[in-house]
């Protein structure tokens, strides 16, 4: 049985209690940082801070801030962090201003109360274009910084990239943008990139690769005639790019199409026989159908149930791998070729 990961379905609730908070309008970053330090000193007897990273989330509204903080809270004790949410509230405001709120919260980790910290900054005016200066005062020393952009991809010269050890994006959300993959590819040369779509594709990748295990099926990989991948823009490009990069396929054999759910079909020949290898999700049923059909040879069919897709799970998996993912980067580079 395979398990899919994050697509925005709420995860089960976790025990998450606020033990101290502060908020004020028209403040400076230094005032917010001081308020956070004061809260931690006051509450340090209630919980131990064991943060493993600073997580920066960039959103466009306070509603989005609440939604994505909820996702982070569902990480539970797996990735305790200081979370900094930057809300681009009004980029066109005539004067720069900053409203801030701070919370120190606790979550149970093996019977011990672990503290996590949440900082939300609502930003107006020109400060919206210099977010890097707002990140630095809140980063935890000697710990990695992950910058999560749920609905966008930073520009190639965005100074925010200078603050990040990892950028987290989702090509399912932004894949329709004409230069999304190109910008991601360029950014991946500067900083490690995590794509939540890539993590959600893991069950499909594992199942598809498993179709070629064994001496009967593996030789077909040497003579691929046709690869068709359908799905949303972004994920379908990544999946096709992954197959292309692993098998060194030419662009001419790859065909893409729109669909609500991902499916992939590879046609190949070996010793004069035609083989068809496919994975597909049909309708809303949470099942992947896998099949192999060899002319004059064996046939194979399998249905694999996939679990609920929780965004917090895909984010947790992503944050557990802070280095460069060479397989993803090769798939991304090959996906670019599909756009040319």
C-alpha positions as CSV (number, residue, x, y, z in Angstrom):
1,X,0.0,0.0,0.0
2,X,1.4,3.4,-1.0
3,X,0.8,6.7,0.8
4,X,0.4,10.0,-0.9
5,X,1.5,13.3,0.6
6,X,0.2,16.8,1.0
7,X,-2.4,18.5,-1.1
8,X,-4.1,20.8,1.4
9,X,-6.5,18.4,3.2
10,X,-6.6,19.2,6.9
11,X,-4.6,16.9,9.0
12,X,-5.9,15.4,12.3
13,X,-5.8,17.9,15.2
14,X,-2.8,18.2,17.5
15,X,-2.4,19.5,21.0
16,X,-1.1,23.0,20.5
17,X,-1.4,25.5,23.4
18,X,-0.4,29.2,23.4
19,X,1.4,30.1,26.6
20,X,2.3,33.7,25.8
21,X,1.5,36.4,23.2
22,X,2.0,40.0,22.2
23,X,0.9,42.3,19.4
24,X,1.2,45.9,18.3
25,X,0.7,48.2,15.3
26,X,3.3,50.5,13.7
27,X,6.3,48.8,15.2
28,X,9.9,48.1,14.2
29,X,11.4,44.7,13.7
30,X,13.6,45.3,16.7
31,X,10.6,45.9,18.9
32,X,9.0,42.7,17.7
33,X,12.2,40.8,18.3
34,X,12.5,42.2,21.8
35,X,8.9,41.2,22.5
36,X,9.7,37.7,21.4
37,X,12.8,37.5,23.7
38,X,10.8,38.8,26.6
39,X,8.1,36.2,26.1
40,X,10.7,33.4,25.9
41,X,12.4,34.5,29.1
42,X,9.1,34.7,30.9
43,X,7.8,31.3,29.7
44,X,11.1,29.3,29.5
45,X,10.1,27.4,32.7
46,X,7.0,26.1,30.9
47,X,8.6,24.5,27.9
48,X,12.0,23.7,26.4
49,X,12.9,25.2,23.0
50,X,14.3,22.6,20.7
51,X,13.9,24.3,17.3
52,X,15.5,22.6,14.3
53,X,15.1,25.5,11.9
54,X,13.7,28.9,11.1
55,X,10.7,28.6,8.8
56,X,9.8,31.8,6.8
57,X,6.4,31.9,5.1
58,X,5.6,34.6,2.5
59,X,1.8,35.3,1.9
60,X,-0.4,38.0,0.7
61,X,-3.1,38.3,3.4
62,X,-3.8,37.7,7.0
63,X,-6.2,34.9,6.0
64,X,-3.4,33.1,4.2
65,X,-1.2,33.6,7.2
66,X,-3.7,31.8,9.4
67,X,-4.2,29.0,7.0
68,X,-0.5,28.3,6.6
69,X,0.3,28.7,10.3
70,X,-2.3,26.0,10.9
71,X,-0.4,23.7,8.4
72,X,2.8,24.3,10.3
73,X,1.1,23.5,13.6
74,X,0.1,20.2,12.3
75,X,3.8,19.3,11.9
76,X,3.5,18.8,15.6
77,X,6.7,18.0,17.4
78,X,8.3,16.5,14.2
79,X,9.9,19.8,13.2
80,X,9.7,22.3,16.0
81,X,10.6,25.7,14.6
82,X,10.5,29.4,14.9
83,X,8.0,30.4,12.2
84,X,8.1,33.9,10.7
85,X,5.1,34.8,8.5
86,X,5.6,37.8,6.2
87,X,2.3,39.2,5.0
88,X,2.6,41.6,2.0
89,X,-0.5,43.5,3.2
90,X,-0.2,46.5,0.9
91,X,2.7,46.9,-1.5
92,X,1.3,50.2,-2.9
93,X,1.0,52.1,0.5
94,X,2.6,55.5,0.4
95,X,4.5,54.9,3.6
96,X,6.2,51.8,4.9
97,X,4.7,50.4,8.1
98,X,4.9,47.2,10.2
99,X,2.3,45.5,12.4
100,X,3.5,42.6,14.5
101,X,2.3,39.7,16.6
102,X,4.2,37.1,18.5
103,X,3.1,33.8,20.1
104,X,5.0,31.2,22.1
105,X,3.2,27.9,22.0
106,X,3.9,24.4,23.2
107,X,3.4,20.9,21.7
108,X,3.9,17.6,23.4
109,X,7.0,15.6,22.3
110,X,7.3,12.3,24.0
111,X,5.8,13.5,27.2
112,X,7.9,16.7,27.2
113,X,6.6,20.2,26.5
114,X,8.4,21.7,23.5
115,X,8.1,25.4,22.7
116,X,7.6,26.7,19.2
117,X,7.5,30.4,18.3
118,X,5.3,32.2,15.8
119,X,5.9,35.7,14.5
120,X,3.5,37.4,12.1
121,X,4.6,40.7,10.4
122,X,2.0,42.6,8.3
123,X,4.1,44.8,5.9
124,X,3.0,47.8,3.9
125,X,4.8,50.1,1.4
126,X,8.4,49.7,0.1
127,X,9.3,47.3,2.9
128,X,7.4,44.6,1.0
129,X,10.3,44.6,-1.5
130,X,13.0,44.2,1.1
131,X,11.8,41.2,3.0
132,X,15.4,39.9,3.5
133,X,16.0,42.8,6.0
134,X,13.0,41.5,8.1
135,X,14.1,37.9,8.1
136,X,17.6,38.3,9.5
137,X,16.7,39.6,13.0
138,X,14.5,36.5,13.6
139,X,16.7,33.7,12.3
140,X,17.9,31.3,15.0
141,X,21.8,31.0,15.1
142,X,23.4,28.0,13.6
143,X,20.1,26.6,12.3
144,X,18.9,26.3,8.7
145,X,16.4,28.8,7.2
146,X,13.7,27.5,4.9
147,X,11.6,30.0,3.0
148,X,8.2,28.7,1.9
149,X,6.3,30.5,-0.8
150,X,2.9,28.7,-1.0
151,X,1.5,30.5,-4.1
152,X,4.5,32.1,-5.9
153,X,8.1,31.6,-7.0
154,X,10.7,34.3,-6.2
155,X,12.3,36.2,-9.0
156,X,15.9,35.2,-9.9
157,X,17.3,38.3,-8.2
158,X,15.1,38.3,-5.1
159,X,17.3,39.3,-2.1
160,X,15.1,37.0,0.0
161,X,17.0,34.1,-1.5
162,X,20.2,35.3,0.2
163,X,18.6,34.5,3.6
164,X,17.5,30.9,2.7
165,X,19.2,27.5,2.9
166,X,16.1,26.1,1.2
167,X,13.2,27.4,-0.8
168,X,9.9,25.5,-0.6
169,X,7.4,25.9,-3.5
170,X,4.6,24.0,-5.2
171,X,4.5,23.7,-9.0
172,X,1.0,22.5,-8.9
173,X,-0.1,25.9,-7.7
174,X,2.3,28.0,-10.0
175,X,2.9,25.6,-12.8
176,X,0.5,27.4,-15.1
177,X,2.9,30.5,-15.1
178,X,4.9,30.5,-18.3
179,X,8.3,30.9,-16.7
180,X,7.7,29.1,-13.5
181,X,9.9,26.1,-14.3
182,X,12.6,28.3,-15.8
183,X,12.8,30.4,-12.7
184,X,12.9,27.4,-10.4
185,X,15.7,25.9,-12.5
186,X,17.7,29.1,-12.2
187,X,17.0,29.4,-8.4
188,X,18.1,25.7,-7.9
189,X,21.6,26.7,-8.9
190,X,21.7,29.2,-6.0
191,X,19.8,27.5,-3.2
192,X,18.3,24.1,-2.6
193,X,14.7,23.8,-3.8
194,X,11.9,21.7,-2.4
195,X,8.8,21.3,-4.6
196,X,5.8,19.9,-2.7
197,X,4.5,18.6,-6.0
198,X,7.6,16.4,-6.3
199,X,6.8,14.9,-2.9
200,X,3.2,14.2,-3.8
201,X,4.4,12.4,-6.9
202,X,6.5,10.0,-4.9
203,X,3.8,7.2,-4.9
204,X,3.5,7.5,-8.7
205,X,7.2,7.5,-9.2
206,X,7.7,4.4,-6.9
207,X,4.9,2.5,-8.5
208,X,5.9,3.3,-12.1
209,X,9.6,2.4,-11.4
210,X,8.4,-0.9,-9.8
211,X,6.7,-1.9,-13.1
212,X,10.1,-2.6,-14.6
213,X,11.5,-4.8,-11.9
214,X,12.7,-8.2,-13.0
215,X,14.4,-9.6,-16.1
216,X,11.2,-9.9,-18.1
217,X,10.3,-6.2,-17.9
218,X,13.5,-4.3,-17.5
219,X,14.8,-4.8,-21.1
220,X,11.9,-2.8,-22.4
221,X,13.5,0.3,-21.0
222,X,16.2,0.2,-23.7
223,X,13.8,0.9,-26.5
224,X,11.1,3.4,-25.5
225,X,8.8,4.4,-28.3
226,X,6.3,6.6,-26.6
227,X,5.7,8.3,-23.2
228,X,2.4,10.0,-22.5
229,X,1.9,11.9,-19.2
230,X,-1.3,13.8,-18.3
231,X,-2.2,15.8,-15.3
232,X,-1.9,19.4,-14.0
233,X,0.8,21.7,-15.5
234,X,3.9,21.5,-13.3
235,X,3.4,18.0,-11.9
236,X,3.0,16.4,-15.3
237,X,6.2,18.2,-16.5
238,X,8.1,17.0,-13.5
239,X,7.0,13.4,-13.8
240,X,7.8,13.4,-17.5
241,X,11.1,15.1,-16.9
242,X,12.0,12.5,-14.3
243,X,11.4,9.6,-16.7
244,X,13.3,11.5,-19.4
245,X,16.3,12.1,-17.2
246,X,16.4,8.6,-15.8
247,X,16.1,6.9,-19.2
248,X,17.8,9.6,-21.3
249,X,14.8,9.9,-23.6
250,X,14.6,12.3,-26.5
251,X,11.9,15.0,-26.4
252,X,10.3,13.5,-29.5
253,X,8.9,10.5,-27.7
254,X,7.2,12.5,-24.9
255,X,3.6,13.8,-25.1
256,X,1.8,15.8,-22.4
257,X,-1.9,16.5,-21.8
258,X,-4.3,18.0,-19.3
259,X,-6.1,15.9,-16.7
260,X,-7.4,16.3,-13.2
261,X,-5.2,13.5,-11.9
262,X,-1.8,12.2,-13.0
263,X,-1.4,9.3,-15.3
264,X,1.6,8.0,-17.3
265,X,1.8,5.4,-20.0
266,X,5.1,4.2,-21.6
267,X,5.2,2.1,-24.7
268,X,8.4,0.2,-25.6
269,X,9.6,-2.8,-27.6
270,X,11.9,-5.7,-26.9
271,X,12.7,-8.7,-29.2
272,X,9.9,-7.7,-31.5
273,X,7.2,-7.6,-28.8
274,X,5.4,-4.4,-27.7
275,X,5.0,-3.6,-24.1
276,X,2.7,-1.1,-22.4
277,X,3.4,0.1,-18.8
278,X,0.9,2.5,-17.1
279,X,0.0,4.1,-13.8
280,X,-3.3,6.1,-13.5
281,X,-5.7,7.5,-11.0
282,X,-9.3,7.4,-12.3
283,X,-11.9,9.8,-11.0
284,X,-12.0,10.8,-7.3
285,X,-11.3,7.3,-6.0
286,X,-8.1,7.3,-4.0
287,X,-6.6,4.4,-6.0
288,X,-3.7,4.2,-8.4
289,X,-4.2,1.6,-11.2
290,X,-0.9,0.1,-12.4
291,X,-0.7,-2.3,-15.4
292,X,1.7,-4.0,-17.7
293,X,0.7,-5.7,-21.0
294,X,3.3,-7.5,-23.1
295,X,2.4,-8.8,-26.5
296,X,2.5,-12.6,-26.4
297,X,3.7,-12.4,-22.8
298,X,2.7,-11.7,-19.3
299,X,0.1,-9.2,-18.1
300,X,0.0,-7.6,-14.8
301,X,-2.6,-5.4,-13.0
302,X,-2.6,-3.9,-9.5
303,X,-4.7,-1.4,-7.6
304,X,-2.9,0.6,-4.9
305,X,-4.8,2.5,-2.3
306,X,-3.3,5.9,-1.4
307,X,-3.9,7.8,1.9
308,X,-5.3,11.2,2.6
309,X,-3.2,14.0,1.3
310,X,-2.2,16.3,4.1
311,X,-0.2,19.4,3.3
312,X,1.5,19.2,6.6
313,X,2.8,15.8,5.8
314,X,4.4,16.9,2.5
315,X,5.9,19.9,4.2
316,X,7.3,17.7,7.0
317,X,8.9,15.4,4.4
318,X,10.3,18.3,2.6
319,X,11.8,19.9,5.6
320,X,13.4,16.6,6.5
321,X,15.7,16.9,3.5
322,X,17.6,20.2,3.6
323,X,20.3,19.5,0.9
324,X,20.1,19.6,-2.9
325,X,18.0,16.8,-4.5
326,X,19.9,15.9,-7.6
327,X,17.1,13.6,-8.9
328,X,14.6,16.5,-8.7
329,X,17.0,19.0,-10.3
330,X,17.7,16.6,-13.2
331,X,13.9,16.1,-13.7
332,X,13.4,19.9,-13.6
333,X,16.1,20.5,-16.2
334,X,14.5,17.8,-18.4
335,X,11.1,19.3,-17.9
336,X,12.4,22.6,-19.2
337,X,13.1,20.9,-22.5
338,X,9.4,20.0,-22.8
339,X,8.5,23.7,-22.9
340,X,10.8,24.6,-25.7
